Amino acid sequence: MKHLAALNKYFISYKWRLILGLLFTAISIVFSVFQPIMVRQIFDLLSHNIDEYRILAHTGLVGIFRSDFTHVLAFYGISILIFALLSGFFLFLQRQTLIVMSRHIEYDLKNEIYQHYQQLDLNFFKMHRTGDLMSRITEDVSRIRMYVGPAIMYASRTLFLMVIIVYLMLKVNPLLTLYTISPLPLLALTIYFVNRVIHRKSERIQSQLSNITSIAQESYSGIRVIKSYIQEDASTKHFDEASEAYKESSISLAKTDALFQPAMALMIGLSVILTIFVGGIQVIQGNITVGNLAEFVIYVNMLMFPFASVGMVATMVQRAAASQQRINEFLQIKPEIVNTPGAKSSQLTGDIKLENVSFTYPHTGITAIKNFNLHIKKGEKVAVIGRTGSGKSTLAQLLIRMYDPQEGAVKMSDKNIRELALDGLREQISYVPQDVFLFSDTIANNIRFGDPTANIEKVQLAARQASVEKDILSFNQGFETEIGERGVTLSGGQKQRISIARGLIKNPNIMIFDDCLSAVDARTEKEIIGNLYAYLKDKTAIIITHRIFALFEFDKIIVLEEGRIVESGTHEELLSLNGYYSELYARQQRNEEEEVNS
């Protein structure tokens, strides 16, 4: 139960629903236990009046006796019906409070997990699979809902019913009560040992279910790769193996449950037998009446479902505990990138400094940036060029504070970005990533993601500046075209340009483009560069690329190699060095000439 203690805050939040639910449970049980009391009185009435009926059988008073006795039986019958209706009504209210409470807690817990996911840093998402994250917010939360709703409902009903019934039984005959409840210690031991097995198996099942979800999610996302490499059979086999493991674990748990339920029924049956046997002896000895024996038998039968539900509740609790343990593992992870105490928003002018910055990826141990120094003045346009793995994208991630360097400082407007509020920092920077991600929504809403308040005219202007407006207007629904998951209906170049439009519509003082033109053709690239040159006139811009934009007049071009600046200067200055930049430019020129000749 220590893992489930994390849910206590929700019970406090919905304490009135919980209290009312428990109150309705108690009232429902009180009305239900009146029924066996009525049955006892009927049996005793019949027993006491049999002799009287025999005496009056041959007299003229028998008719009156029958009439009066019939009215009495009718009264008891109607009373039993009324108590049953009242019990059912409060049982309905019980479900309306406790089950509805569980839905509210499910809603709050999902929101808490989702919000926590969004606060965690990139390193967390690199270490955990998407399918596992989804499984914890769906399957695990669903199992927890079964604990905060049905499990509590059944457990409270069982507890109240046992307390009230045992109290009433003790008032009638303590000895018979002792025999009736004697199987309970054995039942408790059975529950204890079986619960340990259920918890272990439930934890394994949830982990395997998470694995299945991850495999399925990766297969759906990478279906084009699977098909192009003809790996459908291998993918299916991989999924089948995971499903088989999950099936075997689920069957094993089902077998445990199958053993548990008959054990409950055996205990109940044993109680009934003991009640009838010992109760019959008590009746013969005159210690109790026949009505008392009937009352005891009904009490035992009333306890049948609660006792039987003990196994179900135990399973719910153990599964919920295993799920909550998995959720707690994530909720207890603290994001490394957070607002430092006293962090404030500040207007960024566009002046950027990196002073002796070094950064190593914690999950791989790879040092991406080493003793890095760079000063970008307000309004400057800087190109960052380098081979794959040279640290270009890492530099961009540091500037928007997706990571913090282990050494050195990143400053904007002469302030360490750790002293700036995260929202304020990222709000003033447009970042167009290398890995384009579009949402399953309209094109307009994907562009508007950079500025949710933008009207359609602003959206169209951003698309025009990104040289994608003509492509969009060629679609039947134009800007209202649904692009599917991750923009699957668009070409690579179209997705990149929509991503650029998303960055442009934000209109900040600082813009970072991370190799975002790799999928466009040379003609479109020149058009975009021309538009960007005018758009970025008064802005600080960092363009990370593996190509050289000769038409774009950069204030500074830096060449990275293994996280260090190995070349720096203007286009002409770098060509004169005859280094990596000069080699790259010559190779690019030859490729362009070959394309023209072909």
C-alpha positions as CSV (number, residue, x, y, z in Angstrom):
1,M,0.0,0.0,0.0
2,K,3.0,2.4,0.3
3,H,2.9,3.1,-3.4
4,L,-0.9,3.8,-3.3
5,A,-0.3,6.4,-0.6
6,A,0.5,8.8,-3.4
7,L,-3.2,8.9,-4.1
8,N,-4.2,10.1,-0.7
9,K,-4.1,13.7,-1.9
10,Y,-6.9,13.0,-4.3
11,F,-9.0,11.4,-1.6
12,I,-8.5,14.6,0.4
13,S,-9.6,16.7,-2.7
14,Y,-12.7,14.7,-3.1
15,K,-13.3,14.0,0.6
16,W,-17.0,15.0,0.5
17,R,-17.7,12.6,-2.3
18,L,-15.8,9.9,-0.4
19,I,-17.6,10.6,2.9
20,L,-21.0,10.7,1.3
21,G,-20.3,7.5,-0.6
22,L,-19.3,5.7,2.6
23,L,-22.4,7.1,4.3
24,F,-24.7,5.9,1.6
25,T,-23.0,2.5,1.8
26,A,-23.7,2.3,5.5
27,I,-27.3,3.4,5.1
28,S,-27.8,0.9,2.3
29,I,-26.5,-1.9,4.5
30,V,-28.6,-0.9,7.4
31,F,-31.8,-1.2,5.3
32,S,-30.6,-4.5,3.8
33,V,-30.0,-6.1,7.3
34,F,-33.6,-5.3,8.3
35,Q,-34.7,-8.0,5.8
36,P,-33.3,-11.0,7.7
37,I,-34.7,-9.5,11.0
38,M,-38.1,-9.4,9.3
39,V,-37.7,-13.0,8.2
40,R,-36.7,-14.1,11.7
41,Q,-39.9,-12.5,13.1
42,I,-42.0,-14.2,10.4
43,F,-40.5,-17.6,11.3
44,D,-41.0,-17.0,15.0
45,L,-44.5,-15.8,14.3
46,L,-45.3,-18.9,12.4
47,S,-43.8,-21.1,15.0
48,H,-45.7,-19.5,17.9
49,N,-49.0,-19.4,16.0
50,I,-49.1,-23.0,14.8
51,D,-50.4,-24.4,18.1
52,E,-52.9,-21.5,18.4
53,Y,-54.2,-22.3,14.9
54,R,-54.6,-25.9,15.7
55,I,-56.8,-25.0,18.7
56,L,-58.9,-22.6,16.7
57,A,-59.1,-24.9,13.6
58,H,-62.6,-26.3,14.5
59,T,-64.0,-23.1,15.9
60,G,-65.7,-20.1,14.3
61,L,-62.7,-17.9,15.2
62,V,-60.4,-19.5,12.6
63,G,-61.6,-17.1,9.9
64,I,-60.7,-14.1,12.0
65,F,-57.4,-15.7,12.9
66,R,-56.5,-16.3,9.2
67,S,-57.5,-12.7,8.3
68,D,-55.4,-11.2,11.0
69,F,-52.5,-13.5,10.3
70,T,-52.7,-12.7,6.6
71,H,-52.6,-9.0,7.3
72,V,-49.5,-9.4,9.5
73,L,-47.7,-11.4,6.8
74,A,-48.7,-8.8,4.2
75,F,-47.2,-6.1,6.5
76,Y,-43.9,-8.0,6.8
77,G,-43.8,-8.7,3.1
78,I,-44.4,-5.0,2.2
79,S,-41.9,-4.0,4.8
80,I,-39.2,-6.3,3.3
81,L,-40.0,-4.8,-0.2
82,I,-39.7,-1.2,1.1
83,F,-36.4,-1.9,2.9
84,A,-35.1,-3.6,-0.3
85,L,-36.1,-0.6,-2.4
86,L,-34.5,1.8,0.1
87,S,-31.3,-0.3,0.2
88,G,-31.2,-0.3,-3.6
89,F,-31.8,3.5,-3.8
90,F,-28.9,4.2,-1.4
91,L,-26.8,1.7,-3.3
92,F,-27.4,3.7,-6.4
93,L,-26.3,6.9,-4.6
94,Q,-23.2,5.1,-3.4
95,R,-22.2,4.3,-7.0
96,Q,-23.0,7.8,-8.1
97,T,-20.6,9.2,-5.5
98,L,-17.7,6.7,-5.3
99,I,-17.6,5.7,-9.0
100,V,-18.0,9.3,-10.2
101,M,-15.2,10.2,-7.7
102,S,-13.0,7.6,-9.3
103,R,-13.6,9.2,-12.7
104,H,-12.6,12.6,-11.4
105,I,-9.4,11.1,-9.9
106,E,-8.6,9.4,-13.1
107,Y,-9.0,12.7,-15.0
108,D,-6.8,14.5,-12.4
109,L,-4.1,11.8,-12.4
110,K,-3.9,11.7,-16.2
111,N,-3.5,15.5,-16.3
112,E,-0.8,15.4,-13.6
113,I,1.2,12.8,-15.5
114,Y,0.7,14.6,-18.8
115,Q,1.8,17.9,-17.3
116,H,4.8,16.2,-15.6
117,Y,5.8,14.7,-18.9
118,Q,5.9,18.2,-20.5
119,Q,8.1,19.5,-17.7
120,L,10.7,16.8,-18.0
121,D,13.8,17.6,-20.1
122,L,14.9,16.1,-23.4
123,N,17.2,13.6,-21.8
124,F,14.3,11.9,-20.1
125,F,12.5,11.4,-23.5
126,K,15.7,10.0,-25.0
127,M,15.9,7.4,-22.3
128,H,12.3,6.2,-22.4
129,R,10.2,4.9,-25.2
130,T,7.0,6.7,-26.3
131,G,4.9,3.5,-26.0
132,D,6.0,3.1,-22.4
133,L,5.0,6.7,-21.6
134,M,1.6,6.1,-23.2
135,S,1.0,2.9,-21.4
136,R,1.5,4.5,-18.0
137,I,-0.9,7.3,-18.7
138,T,-3.6,4.9,-20.1
139,E,-3.4,1.3,-18.9
140,D,-1.8,2.0,-15.6
141,V,-4.2,4.9,-14.8
142,S,-7.2,2.7,-15.7
143,R,-6.1,0.1,-13.2
144,I,-5.6,2.8,-10.5
145,R,-9.2,4.0,-11.2
146,M,-10.4,0.5,-10.4
147,Y,-8.8,0.9,-7.0
148,V,-10.1,4.4,-6.2
149,G,-13.6,3.5,-7.3
150,P,-14.9,-0.1,-7.4
151,A,-12.2,-1.5,-5.0
152,I,-13.0,1.1,-2.3
153,M,-16.8,0.6,-2.9
154,Y,-16.7,-3.1,-2.5
155,A,-14.2,-3.0,0.3
156,S,-16.2,-0.5,2.3
157,R,-19.4,-2.4,1.7
158,T,-17.7,-5.6,2.9
159,L,-16.4,-3.9,6.0
160,F,-19.6,-2.3,7.0
161,L,-21.6,-5.4,6.3
162,M,-19.3,-7.6,8.3
163,V,-19.3,-5.2,11.3
164,I,-23.1,-4.8,11.4
165,I,-23.9,-8.5,10.7
166,V,-21.4,-9.8,13.3
167,Y,-22.7,-7.4,15.9
168,L,-26.3,-8.6,15.2
169,M,-25.2,-12.2,15.3
170,L,-23.4,-11.8,18.6
171,K,-26.5,-10.3,20.1
172,V,-28.4,-13.5,19.2
173,N,-25.9,-16.2,20.1
174,P,-22.1,-15.7,20.6
175,L,-21.3,-19.4,20.3
176,L,-23.1,-19.8,17.0
177,T,-21.4,-16.6,15.7
178,L,-18.0,-18.0,16.7
179,Y,-18.6,-21.1,14.6
180,T,-20.0,-19.1,11.7
181,I,-17.0,-16.8,11.4
182,S,-14.3,-19.4,12.4
183,P,-13.2,-19.9,8.7
184,L,-12.2,-16.2,8.5
185,P,-8.7,-16.5,9.9
186,L,-8.0,-19.2,7.2
187,L,-9.4,-16.9,4.7
188,A,-7.2,-14.0,5.8
189,L,-4.1,-16.2,5.5
190,T,-5.1,-17.3,2.0
191,I,-5.6,-13.7,0.9
192,Y,-2.2,-12.6,2.3
193,F,-0.2,-15.2,0.5
194,V,-2.2,-15.0,-2.8
195,N,-1.9,-11.2,-2.8
196,R,1.9,-11.4,-2.8
197,V,1.7,-13.7,-5.9
198,I,-0.9,-11.4,-7.6
199,H,1.3,-8.3,-7.0
200,R,4.4,-9.9,-8.5
201,K,2.5,-11.2,-11.5
202,S,0.6,-7.9,-12.0
203,E,3.8,-5.9,-12.0
204,R,5.3,-8.2,-14.7
205,I,2.1,-8.0,-16.7
206,Q,2.1,-4.2,-16.7
207,S,5.7,-4.1,-17.8
208,Q,5.0,-6.5,-20.6
209,L,1.9,-4.5,-21.7
210,S,4.1,-1.4,-21.8
211,N,6.5,-3.3,-24.0
212,I,3.8,-4.3,-26.4
213,T,2.5,-0.7,-26.7
214,S,6.0,0.5,-27.4
215,I,6.6,-2.1,-30.1
216,A,3.2,-1.3,-31.8
217,Q,3.8,2.5,-31.6
218,E,7.3,2.1,-33.2
219,S,5.9,-0.2,-35.9
220,Y,3.1,2.2,-36.8
221,S,5.4,5.2,-36.9
222,G,8.0,3.3,-39.0
223,I,5.7,1.4,-41.3
224,R,7.2,2.9,-44.4
225,V,10.7,1.7,-43.3
226,I,9.3,-1.7,-42.5
227,K,7.6,-2.0,-45.9
228,S,10.6,-0.7,-47.9
229,Y,12.9,-3.2,-46.2
230,I,10.3,-6.1,-46.5
231,Q,10.4,-6.6,-42.7
232,E,6.7,-7.2,-42.1
233,D,7.3,-10.8,-41.1
234,A,10.2,-9.9,-38.7
235,S,8.1,-7.1,-37.2
236,T,5.1,-9.4,-36.8
237,K,7.4,-12.1,-35.2
238,H,8.8,-9.5,-32.8
239,F,5.2,-8.4,-31.8
240,D,4.1,-12.0,-31.5
241,E,6.9,-12.8,-29.1
242,A,6.0,-9.9,-26.9
243,S,2.3,-10.8,-27.1
244,E,3.0,-14.4,-26.2
245,A,4.9,-13.4,-23.1
246,Y,2.1,-11.1,-22.1
247,K,-0.5,-13.9,-22.7
248,E,1.4,-16.4,-20.6
249,S,1.7,-14.0,-17.7
250,S,-2.0,-13.0,-18.0
251,I,-3.0,-16.7,-18.1
252,S,-0.8,-17.3,-15.0
253,L,-2.6,-14.5,-13.2
254,A,-6.0,-15.8,-14.3
255,K,-5.1,-19.2,-12.9
256,T,-4.3,-17.6,-9.6
257,D,-7.6,-15.8,-9.6
258,A,-9.3,-19.0,-10.6
259,L,-7.9,-20.7,-7.5
260,F,-8.7,-17.8,-5.3
261,Q,-12.5,-17.6,-6.2
262,P,-13.3,-21.3,-5.4
263,A,-11.3,-20.9,-2.1
264,M,-13.7,-18.0,-1.2
265,A,-16.7,-20.2,-2.1
266,L,-15.3,-23.0,0.0
267,M,-15.0,-20.8,3.0
268,I,-18.6,-19.5,2.6
269,G,-19.9,-23.1,2.1
270,L,-18.1,-24.2,5.3
271,S,-19.7,-21.3,7.2
272,V,-23.2,-22.3,6.0
273,I,-22.7,-25.9,7.0
274,L,-21.4,-25.0,10.4
275,T,-24.2,-22.5,10.9
276,I,-26.9,-25.1,10.1
277,F,-25.3,-27.9,12.1
278,V,-24.5,-25.9,15.2
279,G,-27.6,-23.8,14.9
280,G,-29.8,-26.9,14.6
281,I,-28.3,-28.1,17.9
282,Q,-28.9,-24.8,19.5
283,V,-32.6,-24.8,18.4
284,I,-33.0,-28.4,19.8
285,Q,-31.5,-27.2,23.1
286,G,-33.8,-24.2,23.1
287,N,-31.1,-21.6,23.1
288,I,-32.3,-20.0,19.9
289,T,-35.4,-20.1,17.8
290,V,-36.0,-21.4,14.3
291,G,-36.2,-17.8,13.2
292,N,-32.8,-17.1,14.6
293,L,-31.4,-20.0,12.6
294,A,-33.1,-18.7,9.4
295,E,-31.7,-15.2,10.2
296,F,-28.1,-16.6,10.6
297,V,-28.4,-18.5,7.3
298,I,-29.5,-15.3,5.5
299,Y,-26.6,-13.4,7.2
300,V,-24.1,-15.9,5.9
301,N,-25.6,-15.7,2.4
302,M,-25.4,-11.9,2.6
303,L,-21.7,-12.2,3.4
304,M,-21.2,-14.5,0.4
305,F,-20.7,-11.8,-2.2
306,P,-18.6,-9.5,0.1
307,F,-16.4,-12.5,0.9
308,A,-16.2,-13.5,-2.7
309,S,-15.4,-9.9,-3.7
310,V,-12.4,-9.9,-1.3
311,G,-10.4,-11.8,-4.0
312,M,-11.5,-9.3,-6.7
313,V,-10.7,-6.3,-4.5
314,A,-7.3,-7.8,-3.6
315,T,-6.6,-8.3,-7.3
316,M,-7.6,-4.7,-8.0
317,V,-5.5,-3.3,-5.2
318,Q,-2.4,-5.3,-6.2
319,R,-2.7,-4.4,-9.8
320,A,-3.2,-0.7,-8.8
321,A,-0.2,-0.9,-6.5
322,A,1.9,-2.3,-9.4
323,S,0.7,0.5,-11.7
324,Q,1.1,3.3,-9.2
325,Q,4.6,2.1,-8.6
326,R,5.4,2.5,-12.3
327,I,3.7,5.9,-12.3
328,N,5.6,7.0,-9.2
329,E,8.9,6.2,-10.9
330,F,8.2,8.9,-13.4
331,L,6.5,11.4,-11.1
332,Q,9.5,11.3,-8.8
333,I,11.8,12.2,-11.6
334,K,12.7,15.9,-11.3
335,P,13.4,17.8,-14.5
336,E,17.0,19.1,-14.7
337,I,16.1,22.2,-16.7
338,V,14.0,24.3,-14.4
339,N,13.6,28.0,-13.5
340,T,16.3,28.9,-11.0
341,P,15.2,30.8,-7.9
342,G,14.7,34.4,-8.8
343,A,14.5,33.8,-12.5
344,K,12.7,36.6,-14.4
345,S,11.6,37.4,-17.9
346,S,13.8,39.9,-19.7
347,Q,13.6,41.5,-23.1
348,L,16.3,40.0,-25.3
349,T,18.0,42.3,-27.7
350,G,19.7,39.6,-29.7
351,D,23.2,39.8,-28.3
352,I,24.5,36.2,-27.6
353,K,27.7,35.0,-25.9
354,L,29.0,31.6,-25.2
355,E,31.9,31.6,-22.7
356,N,34.1,28.5,-22.2
357,V,31.1,26.3,-22.7
358,S,31.5,22.5,-22.5
359,F,28.7,20.0,-22.7
360,T,28.5,16.2,-22.5
361,Y,25.4,14.2,-23.1
362,P,24.6,12.4,-19.8
363,H,22.9,9.4,-21.4
364,T,25.8,8.6,-23.8
365,G,28.8,10.3,-22.3
366,I,29.7,11.9,-25.6
367,T,31.2,15.3,-25.3
368,A,29.5,17.5,-28.0
369,I,30.8,20.9,-27.2
370,K,34.3,21.6,-25.8
371,N,35.6,24.9,-24.4
372,F,33.4,26.8,-26.8
373,N,33.6,30.6,-27.1
374,L,31.4,32.7,-29.5
375,H,30.0,36.2,-29.5
376,I,27.1,37.1,-31.8
377,K,26.2,40.8,-31.8
378,K,22.7,42.1,-32.0
379,G,21.4,41.8,-35.6
380,E,24.2,39.6,-36.9
381,K,23.6,36.7,-39.2
382,V,25.8,33.7,-38.4
383,A,26.2,30.4,-40.3
384,V,27.3,27.3,-38.4
385,I,28.8,24.6,-40.6
386,G,30.3,21.3,-39.8
387,R,30.3,17.5,-40.4
388,T,27.7,15.3,-38.8
389,G,28.4,15.0,-35.1
390,S,30.4,18.1,-34.9
391,G,28.1,19.7,-32.3
392,K,25.9,22.0,-34.5
393,S,22.5,20.9,-33.3
394,T,23.8,20.7,-29.7
395,L,24.7,24.4,-30.0
396,A,21.1,25.2,-30.9
397,Q,19.8,23.1,-28.0
398,L,22.0,25.0,-25.6
399,L,20.8,28.4,-26.8
400,I,17.2,27.5,-26.2
401,R,18.2,25.8,-22.9
402,M,17.0,22.3,-23.7
403,Y,20.2,21.4,-22.0
404,D,22.5,23.2,-19.5
405,P,26.3,23.1,-20.1
406,Q,28.4,21.4,-17.5
407,E,30.9,24.2,-17.8
408,G,30.8,27.8,-18.9
409,A,27.9,30.1,-19.5
410,V,25.4,30.9,-22.2
411,K,24.5,34.6,-22.1
412,M,21.9,36.7,-23.8
413,S,21.8,40.4,-23.5
414,D,24.7,40.0,-21.0
415,K,22.5,37.7,-18.7
416,N,23.2,34.1,-18.0
417,I,20.1,32.3,-19.5
418,R,19.9,30.3,-16.3
419,E,18.8,33.6,-14.7
420,L,16.0,34.0,-17.2
421,A,12.5,32.5,-16.9
422,L,12.3,29.5,-19.3
423,D,9.0,30.6,-20.8
424,G,10.3,34.2,-21.3
425,L,13.5,32.9,-22.9
426,R,11.9,30.5,-25.4
427,E,9.1,32.9,-26.2
428,Q,11.6,35.3,-27.7
429,I,13.4,32.8,-29.8
430,S,12.2,31.0,-32.9
431,Y,13.7,27.6,-33.3
432,V,13.2,25.6,-36.5
433,P,14.5,22.1,-35.8
434,Q,16.2,19.7,-38.1
435,D,13.7,17.0,-37.2
436,V,10.5,18.5,-38.5
437,F,7.4,17.6,-36.5
438,L,3.9,18.5,-37.7
439,F,0.7,17.7,-35.8
440,S,-2.3,15.9,-37.1
441,D,-4.2,19.1,-37.8
442,T,-4.8,21.6,-40.5
443,I,-1.9,23.4,-42.2
444,A,-3.1,26.7,-40.9
445,N,-3.1,25.4,-37.3
446,N,0.4,23.9,-37.7
447,I,1.7,27.3,-38.8
448,R,-0.3,29.0,-36.1
449,F,1.4,26.8,-33.5
450,G,4.1,29.5,-33.4
451,D,1.5,32.2,-32.7
452,P,-1.9,30.8,-31.6
453,T,-3.4,34.3,-31.8
454,A,-2.5,34.8,-35.5
455,N,-5.2,35.5,-38.0
456,I,-5.3,33.8,-41.4
457,E,-3.7,36.8,-43.1
458,K,-0.7,36.4,-40.8
459,V,-0.6,32.7,-41.5
460,Q,-0.7,33.3,-45.2
461,L,2.2,35.9,-45.0
462,A,4.4,33.4,-43.0
463,A,3.7,30.7,-45.6
464,R,4.5,33.1,-48.4
465,Q,7.8,34.0,-46.8
466,A,8.6,30.3,-46.4
467,S,7.9,29.8,-50.1
468,V,5.2,27.2,-49.4
469,E,2.0,29.3,-50.0
470,K,1.7,28.1,-53.6
471,D,1.9,24.4,-52.6
472,I,-0.7,24.9,-49.9
473,L,-3.2,26.7,-52.3
474,S,-2.8,23.8,-54.8
475,F,-4.6,21.6,-52.2
476,N,-8.3,21.3,-52.5
477,Q,-8.9,22.7,-49.0
478,G,-5.9,25.1,-49.0
479,F,-4.8,26.1,-45.6
480,E,-7.6,24.0,-44.0
481,T,-6.1,20.8,-45.4
482,E,-5.7,18.0,-42.8
483,I,-2.1,16.8,-43.1
484,G,-2.4,13.5,-41.1
485,E,-0.1,12.2,-38.4
486,R,3.3,13.8,-38.5
487,G,2.4,15.4,-41.8
488,V,2.4,12.1,-43.6
489,T,0.5,13.5,-46.6
490,L,3.2,16.1,-47.4
491,S,6.6,15.8,-49.0
492,G,9.7,16.3,-47.0
493,G,10.3,19.8,-48.5
494,Q,6.7,20.9,-47.8
495,K,7.0,19.8,-44.2
496,Q,10.3,21.7,-43.8
497,R,8.8,24.9,-45.3
498,I,5.7,24.7,-43.1
499,S,8.0,24.3,-40.1
500,I,9.9,27.4,-41.2
501,A,6.6,29.3,-41.6
502,R,5.8,28.3,-38.0
503,G,9.0,29.9,-36.9
504,L,8.6,33.0,-38.9
505,I,5.0,33.8,-37.7
506,K,6.4,34.1,-34.2
507,N,8.4,37.2,-35.3
508,P,11.1,37.2,-32.5
509,N,14.4,39.0,-32.3
510,I,16.4,35.8,-32.4
511,M,15.9,33.0,-34.9
512,I,17.7,29.6,-35.1
513,F,17.4,27.5,-38.2
514,D,18.8,24.0,-37.7
515,D,19.5,22.5,-41.1
516,C,15.9,23.1,-42.1
517,L,16.4,23.3,-45.9
518,S,17.9,19.8,-46.5
519,A,14.8,18.5,-48.2
520,V,14.1,21.4,-50.6
521,D,15.4,21.7,-54.2
522,A,18.0,24.3,-55.2
523,R,15.5,26.7,-56.8
524,T,13.2,26.7,-53.8
525,E,16.2,27.1,-51.5
526,K,17.3,30.2,-53.3
527,E,13.7,31.6,-53.1
528,I,13.6,30.9,-49.3
529,I,17.0,32.4,-48.8
530,G,16.0,35.5,-50.6
531,N,12.8,35.9,-48.5
532,L,14.8,35.2,-45.3
533,Y,17.4,37.8,-46.1
534,A,14.7,40.5,-46.1
535,Y,12.8,39.1,-43.2
536,L,15.9,38.8,-41.0
537,K,17.2,42.3,-41.7
538,D,17.0,43.5,-38.1
539,K,17.1,40.2,-36.3
540,T,19.8,38.0,-34.9
541,A,19.9,34.8,-36.9
542,I,21.8,31.5,-36.6
543,I,21.6,29.2,-39.5
544,I,22.9,25.7,-39.0
545,T,23.5,24.0,-42.3
546,H,25.6,21.4,-44.1
547,R,25.4,23.5,-47.3
548,I,26.9,26.9,-48.1
549,F,24.5,29.7,-49.0
550,A,26.7,31.9,-51.2
551,L,23.8,34.3,-51.9
552,F,23.3,35.0,-48.2
553,E,25.6,37.6,-46.8
554,F,26.6,36.3,-43.4
555,D,28.3,38.5,-40.9
556,K,30.2,35.5,-39.6
557,I,30.6,31.8,-40.6
558,I,32.0,29.3,-38.1
559,V,33.1,25.8,-38.9
560,L,32.8,23.2,-36.1
561,E,34.8,20.1,-35.7
562,E,34.4,17.8,-32.6
563,G,32.7,20.6,-30.7
564,R,35.3,23.3,-31.4
565,I,35.5,26.2,-33.8
566,V,38.2,25.3,-36.2
567,E,37.5,28.1,-38.8
568,S,35.8,31.5,-38.4
569,G,35.3,34.5,-40.7
570,T,33.4,35.8,-43.7
571,H,32.8,33.8,-46.9
572,E,35.9,35.3,-48.6
573,E,38.1,34.9,-45.5
574,L,37.3,31.2,-45.2
575,L,37.9,30.5,-48.9
576,S,41.3,32.0,-48.5
577,L,42.1,29.5,-45.7
578,N,41.8,26.5,-48.0
579,G,40.4,24.5,-45.2
580,Y,37.2,22.5,-44.6
581,Y,35.0,25.4,-45.8
582,S,36.9,25.9,-49.0
583,E,36.8,22.1,-49.7
584,L,33.0,22.0,-49.0
585,Y,32.4,25.0,-51.2
586,A,34.4,23.5,-54.1
587,R,32.6,20.2,-53.8
588,Q,29.2,22.0,-53.8
589,Q,30.1,24.0,-56.9
590,R,31.1,20.8,-58.8
591,N,27.8,19.2,-57.8
592,E,25.8,22.2,-59.0
593,E,27.6,22.2,-62.3
594,E,27.0,18.5,-62.8
595,E,23.3,19.1,-62.1
596,V,23.1,21.9,-64.7
597,N,25.0,19.8,-67.3
598,S,22.8,16.8,-66.8
